[in-house]
Amino acid sequence: MLALRASSIGLIVALGVILLGGAAAEAAEGERVDLVNRQVLRVCADPANMPFSNQDPKNPGFENKIADIVAAELGIPVEYTWFPQSTGFIRRTLFAKACDVVMGYAQGDEMVLNTNHYYRSAYALVFRKGQGLDGISTLSDPRLLGKRLGVVAGSPPATIISRLGMMGNVKPYQLFVDRRYMSPSELMVADIRSGEIAAGVLWGPNAGYFSKRGGEELEVVPLLKEGNSPRMTYRITMGVRQGEDTWKHELNEIIAKRQGDIDQVLLDYGVPIIDEQDQLITKARK
């Protein structure tokens, strides 16, 4: 009887610990969710990273406009914390609680909690029309052999070009730069137009936007036939802090409700939107 009583007391104590632990966990979770400011939509973004974001309200990036859509649904204004998007960006912005969401984050990165994706795009080949490259759809096309190509160092296309043995003719462009002072995408596009390089490979949004600005319109071909190693297509989400599931679900609902409006913003900026069947989306989805 004594042994039974002792075991019963032990069970009660154990249950108490579990319940207290659960309550503490719920309280901690509540505290984390409460980190989200409900009076303003706090966004952290690069101050000079067109076409994505820009501190100048007269020349906004498409992520600024998408943030406006989210804020309109929430019925609150947008408030920005500006920080160059380079090494340490997430640690010094989202994790430092300077904001509650980062627009434009690749799905699958465990550093943040991803919302549902609101677009999917691909790296693209950019070149001048009528220069012998029309119709190219893959980096292994023989017409690119011996051509001087532009590629951002450390990007997935650089790996493919290296495997094809074409690095000897590559002009590299920097990946991590302070875009207030340098824009590798604009430099590459200018070099294509001048003939410094025959073609270049850029992330789809950069390719689509800059190919239509600053000179003759260039051909943009999403690279959808390169296989999955490394990936050339990415789903883009909004990033929030780990554990803020309620906030993530709220953003997911807004993305689903306003997907057509988000699509139109992306299309207006020339972003190549790719569906799950690798088809180019040319009209906003309803």
Residue pairs with C-beta under 8 A, 6 or more apart in sequence:
29 243
32 241
32 243
32 244
33 243
33 244
33 246
33 247
35 97
35 100
35 241
35 244
36 100
36 244
36 247
37 100
38 76
39 76
40 76
40 77
40 78
40 79
41 67
41 70
41 71
41 74
41 76
41 77
41 78
41 79
41 100
41 101
42 79
42 80
42 81
42 98
42 99
42 100
42 101
43 67
43 78
43 79
43 80
43 81
43 99
43 100
43 101
43 102
43 103
44 80
44 81
44 82
44 83
44 89
44 93
44 94
44 98
44 99
44 101
44 102
45 52
45 53
45 63
45 64
45 67
45 80
45 81
45 82
45 83
45 85
45 102
45 103
46 52
46 53
46 82
46 83
46 84
46 85
46 89
46 179
47 53
47 54
47 55
47 82
47 83
47 84
47 180
48 54
48 55
48 84
48 179
48 180
49 61
49 85
49 179
50 59
50 61
50 183
50 209
51 61
51 62
51 205
51 206
51 209
51 210
51 269
51 270
51 271
52 61
52 62
52 63
52 103
52 104
52 205
53 60
53 61
53 63
53 64
53 103
53 104
54 60
54 61
54 64
55 80
55 82
61 269
62 205
62 265
62 266
62 268
62 269
62 271
63 103
63 104
64 78
65 265
66 103
66 118
66 262
66 265
67 78
67 101
67 103
68 78
69 254
69 258
69 261
69 262
69 265
70 101
70 238
70 251
70 254
70 258
71 77
71 78
73 254
73 257
73 258
74 254
80 99
81 93
81 98
81 99
83 89
83 92
83 93
83 98
84 178
84 179
84 180
85 179
86 176
86 177
86 178
87 176
90 102
90 111
90 112
90 239
92 98
93 99
93 102
94 100
94 101
94 102
94 112
94 239
94 240
94 241
95 241
100 240
100 241
100 244
100 247
101 238
101 239
101 240
101 247
101 251
102 112
102 238
102 239
102 240
103 238
104 236
104 238
105 112
105 114
105 236
105 237
105 238
105 239
106 234
106 235
106 236
106 237
107 114
107 117
107 234
107 235
107 236
107 237
108 114
108 235
109 239
111 239
112 239
112 240
112 241
112 242
113 239
113 240
113 241
113 242
113 243
113 244
113 245
113 248
114 237
114 238
114 239
114 248
115 237
115 238
115 239
115 240
115 248
115 251
115 252
115 255
116 237
116 252
116 255
116 256
117 235
117 236
117 237
118 236
118 237
118 238
118 255
118 259
118 262
119 235
119 236
119 262
119 263
119 266
119 271
119 273
120 233
120 234
120 235
120 236
120 273
120 274
120 275
120 276
121 203
121 204
121 205
121 222
121 233
121 234
121 236
121 271
121 272
121 273
121 274
122 204
122 222
122 223
122 224
122 232
122 233
122 234
122 272
122 274
123 155
123 156
123 157
123 201
123 202
123 203
123 204
123 207
123 222
123 223
123 232
123 233
124 201
124 202
124 203
124 204
124 207
124 208
124 220
124 221
124 222
124 223
124 272
125 136
125 139
125 199
125 200
125 201
125 220
125 221
125 223
126 188
126 189
126 192
126 199
126 200
126 201
126 202
126 207
126 211
126 218
126 219
126 220
126 221
127 133
127 136
127 192
127 198
127 199
127 200
127 218
127 219
127 221
128 192
128 193
128 216
128 218
128 219
129 217
129 218
129 219
131 198
132 143
133 143
133 144
133 147
133 198
133 199
133 219
134 219
136 143
136 144
136 199
136 221
137 221
137 223
137 224
137 225
138 223
138 225
138 226
139 157
139 160
139 161
139 164
139 166
139 201
139 223
139 226
140 164
144 166
144 198
144 199
145 166
146 169
147 169
147 197
147 198
147 199
148 169
148 170
148 171
148 196
148 197
148 198
149 161
149 166
149 169
149 170
149 171
149 197
149 198
149 199
149 200
149 201
150 170
150 171
150 172
150 173
150 188
150 191
150 192
150 197
150 199
150 200
150 201
151 157
151 158
151 161
151 170
151 171
151 172
151 173
151 200
151 201
152 158
152 172
152 173
152 174
152 175
152 184
152 188
152 201
152 202
152 203
153 172
153 173
153 174
153 175
154 175
155 175
155 201
155 203
156 230
156 231
156 232
157 201
157 223
157 232
158 167
158 170
158 172
159 230
160 226
160 230
160 232
161 167
161 170
161 201
171 191
171 196
171 197
173 184
173 185
173 187
173 188
173 200
174 182
174 184
175 184
177 183
177 184
185 202
185 203
185 206
185 207
185 210
186 210
186 214
188 197
188 200
188 202
189 200
189 202
189 210
189 211
189 214
189 215
189 218
190 214
190 215
191 197
191 200
192 198
192 199
192 200
192 218
193 214
193 215
193 216
193 218
201 223
202 210
204 220
204 222
204 271
204 272
204 274
205 266
205 269
205 270
205 271
205 272
207 220
207 272
208 220
208 269
208 270
208 271
208 272
209 269
209 270
209 271
211 217
211 218
211 219
211 220
211 270
212 218
212 270
220 270
220 272
222 233
222 272
222 274
222 280
223 232
224 232
224 233
224 274
224 278
226 232
233 274
233 278
238 251
238 255
240 247
240 248
240 251
255 262
259 285
260 284
260 285
260 286
261 284
263 273
263 281
263 283
263 284
263 285
264 284
266 273
267 273
267 281
267 282
267 283
267 284
272 280
273 280
273 281
274 280
274 281
275 281
